[in-house]
Amino acid sequence: MSQIEEKAVSLETTKEKERKINVFVLLLCILAIATLFTYILPAGEYARIEADGRTTVDANSFKWIESAPVELFDMIKAIHTGMVEAGNIIFFLLIIGGFFGVLRATGTVDVLIATMARKLATREKLLIPVVMLFFAVGGSLMGMAEETLAYLPLIIPLALALGFDTITGTAIVIVGALSGFTTAIMNPFTVGLAQGIAELPMFSGIGLRLILFIIVYLVSVLYIHRYAMKVKKNPAIGIYGKYTKEESIKLLQSSVKLTARHKFILGGFLINYIVLAFGVIKFQWYMTEIAALFIILTIVIGIIGKLSADHIVSSFTNGSAALLGGALIIGVSRAILVVLNEGHIVDPMLHQLSEAIQHIPAYLSVAGMYSFQTLIHFILASGTGHAMLTMPIMVPLADLLDITRQTAVLSFSFADGIGNMIFPTATTLMAGLAIAGIPWTKWAKWRILPLVLIQYLIGLIAVISAHFIGYGPF
């Protein structure tokens, strides 16, 4: 390691100690503010109805109710409740961590990274566009979000070995996947669900979303590439989190090669991904089915890697333990929504904002609808939950304002994806940052906000244009 790089890591460690704000403290502050809002804001609710096996909101049923402020002990109880409600995501993350623990125990990860690092040593500029395209396509076609967390321990060391920093490797995975998630060409968890609520043909209007995918992908790649090249020239400006430059530099000097056993393990990983993609698209698989696939793959690669049963179990538990902090962050994030729901202040915000944008010109109403969806995503970081709560209100509102339902769906899907890159209530983002060892404050200071604003502007232009062209079919 060069003297400059050693100073960079040392400087980063010093700054980390001086300025790090614990993410749990940040989320607990937001939780306290949310609790305070239950005392200030009026309470109200929409009636929920069952339709096609789903619980939806009756857009004409809003009524004001007696205030229901959340008491201090109830706020604390919400932390446990949030962890229970987010249990599917939490345990999914722990299973992914366990899988990666076993994969790393076979030695395949280190060998693969070393091999890729040597091959890309003189072509490091290809890393960002090629790998980001993989994640962007997964996010746009299959709604990959939490699933991408499994790749962070692979991509971050590779980025470091090529002269970049931890935040570059993290952004390649998270921004790549969420850029695709935002444009949602065929994302079943956002566009698919929202179009079902809007009674639109499934995945209709794909042409415009494909164009938006290309635009957002290119903008994101250029943004991250520009930063990565600055870090390569001056490592002192890099952000390294809990990963060390020394370990990654050794990868370039390593002479290890992929054996037949390693290739069989990687082949199993590829087959698993193909089955996962088929299941998500064909059978609408979600986290339970995907987690089951990774459990099966964990056992298979353990056997191929000639690990004993005890070694497989210990590697799995160690891998899960490494992600326990990120898993707990998800539960605390969900507690914020628990408090807002118990105080019955989410529905009044929806009602008042939807009422406000009824009385302005249609093209401004579209912008208002889009901005509203962006703001509400801070509270409803779940794409499916966001769709189920807001689309039953936005669809009749769009009909009243002579805005196509397809435009209303586009407003939702774009806003839903963008918020996931910046909001501290976004569980995928917060868990990913925990894996990388990067505080949310550093992620924000890395200047993710300009990229978010650029994408927001692209979305704003897109939804206004969609209104003028009558984006349909209806």
C-alpha positions in Angstrom: 0.0 0.0 0.0 1.3 3.5 -0.9 2.0 6.1 1.7 -0.9 8.2 0.3 -3.3 5.4 0.6 -2.2 4.6 4.2 -2.8 8.3 5.1 -6.2 8.1 3.4 -7.3 5.1 5.4 -5.9 6.7 8.6 -7.6 10.0 7.9 -10.9 8.2 7.1 -10.8 6.3 10.4 -10.1 9.4 12.4 -13.0 11.3 10.8 -15.2 8.3 11.3 -14.6 8.4 15.0 -15.1 12.2 15.2 -18.2 12.6 13.1 -20.1 9.2 13.0 -23.7 9.4 14.0 -25.1 6.1 15.0 -27.9 5.0 12.7 -30.0 3.7 15.6 -29.7 7.1 17.3 -30.9 8.8 14.0 -33.8 6.4 13.6 -34.8 6.8 17.2 -34.9 10.5 16.8 -37.2 10.2 13.8 -39.3 7.8 15.9 -39.6 10.4 18.6 -40.6 13.1 16.1 -43.2 10.8 14.6 -44.6 10.2 18.1 -44.7 14.0 18.7 -46.7 14.4 15.4 -49.4 12.1 16.8 -50.0 14.9 19.4 -50.0 17.7 16.9 -51.7 16.5 13.8 -55.4 15.6 13.6 -56.4 11.9 13.3 -58.5 10.4 10.6 -58.9 7.2 8.5 -60.1 5.7 5.3 -62.2 2.5 5.3 -60.3 -0.6 4.0 -62.1 -3.0 1.8 -61.2 -6.5 0.5 -60.9 -6.7 -3.3 -59.4 -9.6 -5.2 -57.8 -10.9 -2.0 -56.2 -7.5 -1.3 -56.9 -4.9 1.3 -57.4 -1.5 -0.4 -58.5 2.0 0.6 -62.0 3.2 -0.2 -61.2 6.6 -1.6 -64.6 8.1 -0.7 -64.7 6.9 2.9 -62.3 9.4 4.7 -63.6 10.6 8.1 -62.0 12.5 10.9 -61.7 10.7 14.2 -60.8 11.4 17.8 -57.1 12.1 18.3 -55.0 9.1 19.2 -51.6 10.3 20.5 -49.0 7.6 21.0 -47.7 7.5 24.6 -44.0 7.1 25.5 -44.4 3.4 26.5 -46.3 2.7 23.3 -43.6 4.3 21.3 -41.0 2.0 22.9 -43.3 -1.0 22.3 -43.5 0.0 18.6 -39.8 -1.0 18.2 -40.6 -4.6 19.0 -43.8 -4.4 16.9 -41.8 -3.0 14.0 -39.3 -5.9 14.2 -42.2 -8.4 14.2 -43.9 -6.7 11.2 -40.6 -6.6 9.3 -39.7 -10.1 10.3 -39.9 -11.4 6.7 -37.3 -8.9 5.6 -35.1 -9.3 8.7 -34.9 -13.1 8.4 -34.5 -12.9 4.7 -31.4 -10.7 5.3 -30.1 -13.1 7.9 -30.5 -16.1 5.5 -28.7 -14.2 2.8 -25.9 -13.4 5.3 -25.7 -17.1 6.3 -25.5 -18.1 2.6 -22.7 -15.8 2.0 -20.9 -17.0 5.1 -20.9 -20.6 3.7 -20.0 -19.3 0.2 -17.0 -17.5 1.6 -16.0 -20.5 3.7 -15.6 -22.5 0.4 -12.9 -19.9 -0.7 -14.9 -19.2 -3.9 -15.5 -15.5 -3.1 -11.9 -14.7 -2.6 -10.7 -16.6 -5.6 -13.4 -15.0 -7.8 -12.6 -11.5 -6.7 -8.9 -12.1 -7.2 -9.5 -13.4 -10.7 -11.8 -10.6 -11.7 -9.4 -8.0 -10.1 -6.5 -9.3 -12.2 -8.6 -9.3 -15.4 -10.0 -5.8 -14.8 -6.7 -4.4 -13.5 -6.1 -2.4 -16.7 -9.8 -2.1 -17.6 -11.2 -0.9 -14.3 -13.5 1.6 -16.1 -15.6 -1.4 -17.2 -16.5 -2.4 -13.7 -19.1 0.3 -13.1 -21.2 0.2 -16.3 -21.1 -3.6 -16.6 -21.9 -4.5 -13.0 -24.4 -1.7 -12.6 -26.3 -2.9 -15.7 -26.6 -6.3 -14.1 -28.2 -4.9 -11.0 -30.3 -2.3 -12.9 -31.8 -4.9 -15.1 -32.6 -7.1 -12.0 -34.2 -4.1 -10.2 -36.3 -3.1 -13.3 -37.4 -6.5 -14.4 -37.7 -8.4 -11.1 -37.9 -5.8 -8.4 -34.5 -6.8 -7.0 -33.8 -4.7 -3.9 -33.1 -6.6 -0.6 -31.8 -9.5 -2.8 -28.9 -7.3 -3.9 -27.5 -7.1 -0.4 -26.0 -10.5 -0.9 -23.6 -9.1 -3.5 -22.1 -6.2 -1.4 -19.4 -8.4 0.2 -18.4 -9.4 -3.3 -18.4 -6.1 -5.1 -16.9 -3.8 -2.4 -13.6 -5.6 -2.1 -13.4 -5.8 -5.9 -13.9 -2.0 -6.1 -11.2 -1.5 -3.5 -8.8 -3.8 -5.3 -9.2 -1.7 -8.5 -8.3 1.6 -6.7 -11.8 2.8 -5.8 -13.4 3.0 -2.3 -16.1 1.3 -0.3 -18.8 3.8 -1.2 -18.1 3.2 -4.9 -18.7 -0.5 -4.5 -21.8 0.1 -2.4 -23.2 2.6 -4.9 -22.6 0.2 -7.8 -24.9 -2.3 -6.1 -27.5 -0.1 -4.4 -27.8 2.7 -6.9 -27.6 0.3 -9.8 -30.5 -1.8 -8.5 -32.6 1.1 -7.3 -32.1 3.0 -10.6 -33.7 -0.1 -12.3 -36.3 -0.3 -9.5 -37.2 3.3 -10.2 -38.0 2.9 -13.9 -39.7 -0.4 -13.2 -39.9 -1.8 -16.8 -41.6 -5.0 -15.4 -41.2 -4.7 -11.6 -44.0 -6.9 -10.3 -43.9 -5.3 -6.8 -44.4 -1.7 -7.9 -45.7 -1.3 -11.5 -47.3 -4.7 -11.6 -49.2 -4.1 -8.3 -50.1 -0.5 -9.1 -51.4 -1.4 -12.6 -53.5 -4.1 -11.0 -55.1 -1.6 -8.6 -55.6 0.9 -11.5 -57.2 -1.9 -13.6 -54.6 -1.4 -16.4 -53.2 -4.3 -18.5 -50.3 -5.8 -16.7 -46.9 -4.1 -17.7 -48.6 -1.9 -20.3 -46.9 1.3 -21.3 -43.5 -0.5 -21.3 -42.1 1.6 -24.1 -41.8 4.9 -22.1 -40.4 3.0 -19.1 -37.8 1.4 -21.2 -36.6 4.8 -22.5 -36.6 6.1 -18.9 -34.5 3.1 -17.8 -31.8 3.9 -20.4 -31.7 7.5 -19.3 -31.6 6.9 -15.6 -29.1 4.1 -16.0 -26.7 6.3 -18.0 -27.0 9.2 -15.6 -26.3 7.0 -12.6 -23.3 5.3 -14.3 -21.8 8.7 -15.3 -22.3 10.1 -11.8 -20.7 7.2 -10.0 -17.9 6.9 -12.6 -17.0 10.5 -12.1 -16.6 10.1 -8.4 -14.7 6.8 -8.7 -12.1 8.3 -11.0 -11.5 11.1 -8.5 -10.9 8.6 -5.7 -8.5 6.6 -8.0 -6.5 9.8 -8.5 -6.6 10.8 -4.9 -7.4 8.0 -2.4 -7.5 10.5 0.5 -11.0 11.7 -0.5 -12.4 8.1 -0.5 -14.8 6.7 2.1 -13.8 3.2 3.2 -16.2 2.1 6.0 -15.3 -1.1 7.7 -13.4 -2.5 4.7 -9.6 -2.2 4.5 -7.6 -1.2 1.4 -4.8 -3.6 2.4 -6.8 -6.8 2.1 -8.2 -5.8 -1.3 -4.8 -4.7 -2.8 -3.5 -8.2 -2.0 -6.1 -9.6 -4.5 -4.3 -8.0 -7.4 -1.1 -9.8 -6.3 -2.7 -13.1 -5.6 -1.9 -16.1 -7.9 -4.9 -18.2 -6.9 -7.0 -19.6 -9.7 -10.6 -20.9 -10.1 -10.6 -24.6 -9.7 -13.3 -27.0 -11.0 -14.9 -27.0 -7.6 -15.1 -23.2 -7.5 -16.6 -23.2 -11.0 -19.3 -25.8 -10.0 -20.2 -23.6 -7.0 -20.4 -20.5 -9.2 -22.5 -22.5 -11.7 -24.9 -23.4 -8.9 -25.1 -19.7 -8.0 -25.9 -18.9 -11.6 -28.6 -21.6 -11.8 -30.0 -20.3 -8.6 -30.3 -16.8 -10.1 -32.0 -18.1 -13.2 -34.5 -20.1 -11.2 -35.1 -17.0 -9.0 -35.7 -14.8 -12.1 -38.1 -17.4 -13.6 -40.0 -17.8 -10.3 -40.3 -14.0 -9.7 -41.6 -13.4 -13.3 -43.7 -16.5 -13.8 -45.0 -17.3 -10.3 -44.6 -13.9 -8.5 -42.2 -15.3 -5.9 -41.3 -13.0 -3.1 -38.9 -13.2 -0.2 -40.1 -16.5 1.3 -39.5 -18.4 -1.9 -36.3 -16.6 -2.7 -35.0 -17.3 0.9 -35.8 -21.0 0.4 -33.8 -21.1 -2.8 -30.8 -19.6 -1.0 -31.1 -22.2 1.8 -31.1 -25.0 -0.8 -28.1 -23.4 -2.5 -26.3 -23.0 0.8 -26.5 -26.8 1.4 -25.5 -27.6 -2.2 -22.4 -25.4 -2.2 -21.5 -26.7 1.2 -21.5 -30.2 -0.1 -19.7 -29.2 -3.3 -17.1 -27.3 -1.3 -16.5 -30.4 0.9 -17.5 -28.6 4.1 -18.5 -30.7 7.1 -22.0 -30.3 8.5 -20.6 -28.5 11.5 -18.5 -26.2 9.3 -21.6 -25.4 7.2 -23.7 -24.5 10.3 -20.9 -22.4 11.9 -20.2 -20.6 8.7 -23.9 -19.9 8.2 -24.4 -18.5 11.7 -21.3 -16.4 11.4 -22.5 -15.0 8.1 -25.9 -14.2 9.7 -24.3 -12.6 12.7 -22.3 -10.2 10.4 -25.7 -8.8 9.2 -27.5 -8.7 12.5 -26.9 -4.9 12.9 -28.5 -4.3 9.5 -31.4 -6.6 10.3 -32.1 -4.7 13.5 -32.0 -1.4 11.6 -34.9 -2.7 9.4 -37.0 -3.3 12.5 -36.4 0.1 14.0 -37.2 1.7 10.7 -40.6 -0.1 10.6 -41.3 1.1 14.1 -41.7 4.7 12.6 -44.6 3.5 10.5 -46.1 1.6 13.4 -46.3 4.8 15.5 -47.8 6.9 12.6 -50.4 4.2 12.0 -51.3 3.9 15.7 -51.7 7.7 15.8 -53.9 7.6 12.7 -52.1 10.4 11.0 -51.0 8.8 7.8 -54.5 8.8 6.2 -55.2 12.5 7.1 -51.9 13.5 5.3 -53.1 11.5 2.3 -56.5 13.1 2.4 -55.4 16.7 2.7 -52.7 16.4 0.1 -55.0 14.7 -2.4 -57.6 17.4 -1.8 -55.1 20.2 -2.3 -54.0 19.1 -5.8 -57.6 18.8 -7.1 -57.9 22.6 -7.6 -54.9 23.4 -9.8 -54.3 22.9 -13.6 -54.0 19.3 -14.7 -50.3 19.5 -15.6 -49.5 21.0 -12.2 -51.7 18.4 -10.6 -49.5 15.7 -12.2 -46.4 17.4 -10.7 -48.2 17.6 -7.4 -49.2 14.0 -7.5 -45.6 13.0 -8.2 -44.2 15.2 -5.5 -46.8 13.9 -3.0 -45.8 10.3 -3.8 -42.1 11.2 -3.3 -42.9 12.7 0.1 -45.2 9.9 1.3 -42.5 7.4 0.5 -40.4 8.7 3.4 -43.1 7.1 5.6 -44.1 4.2 3.4 -40.7 2.9 2.3 -42.3 -0.4 1.3 -43.1 -0.4 -2.4 -46.1 -2.8 -2.0 -47.4 -0.9 1.1 -47.0 2.4 -0.7 -48.9 1.2 -3.7 -51.7 -0.4 -1.6 -52.3 2.7 0.4 -51.9 5.5 -2.2 -53.0 4.1 -5.5 -56.7 3.5 -4.6 -56.8 7.3 -3.8 -54.6 8.4 -6.8 -56.5 6.5 -9.4 -60.0 8.1 -8.8 -58.2 11.4 -8.3 -56.5 11.0 -11.7 -59.9 10.2 -13.3 -61.4 13.4 -11.7 -58.5 15.5 -13.1 -58.5 14.0 -16.6 -55.1 12.4 -16.0 -54.5 9.0 -17.4 -54.3 6.1 -14.9 -51.0 5.1 -16.5 -49.6 8.5 -15.7 -50.7 8.0 -12.1 -48.9 4.7 -12.0 -45.7 6.2 -13.4 -45.8 9.0 -10.8 -46.0 6.3 -8.1 -43.3 4.0 -9.4 -40.7 6.8 -10.1 -41.3 8.4 -6.7 -41.1 5.0 -4.9 -37.7 4.1 -6.4 -36.0 7.5 -5.9 -36.8 7.7 -2.2 -35.1 4.4 -1.6 -31.7 5.9 -2.4 -31.8 8.7 0.2 -34.5 8.2 2.9 -33.2 6.8 6.2 -36.5 4.9 6.4 -35.6 2.9 3.3 -34.7 -0.6 4.7 -32.6 -1.8 1.8 -30.4 1.3 1.8 -29.9 1.3 5.6 -29.1 -2.4 5.7 -26.7 -2.0 2.8 -24.9 0.9 4.5 -24.7 -1.2 7.7 -23.0 -4.1 5.7 -20.5 -1.6 4.2 -19.9 0.1 7.5 -20.9 3.5 6.1 -23.1 5.8 8.3 -26.2 7.3 6.6 -24.7 10.8 7.2 -21.6 9.9 5.2 -23.8 8.5 2.4 -25.7 11.9 2.3 -22.4 13.9 2.4 -21.0 11.7 -0.4 -23.4 13.9 -2.5 -26.0 11.3 -3.2 -28.5 14.1 -3.0 -27.5 15.7 -6.4 -28.1 12.3 -8.1 -31.4 12.0 -6.3 -32.4 15.5 -7.5 -31.3 14.7 -11.0 -33.4 11.6 -11.1 -36.3 13.4 -9.5 -36.1 16.0 -12.3 -36.1 13.3 -14.9 -39.2 11.8 -13.3 -40.9 15.2 -13.1 -40.3 15.8 -16.8 -41.5 12.2 -17.6 -44.8 12.5 -15.7 -45.6 15.9 -17.2 -44.7 14.7 -20.7 -46.8 11.6 -20.1 -49.8 13.8 -19.3 -49.4 15.8 -22.5 -49.1 12.7 -24.7 -52.0 10.9 -23.0 -49.8 8.1 -21.8 -52.1 5.1 -21.7 -53.8 2.9 -22.7 -56.0 4.9 -20.3 
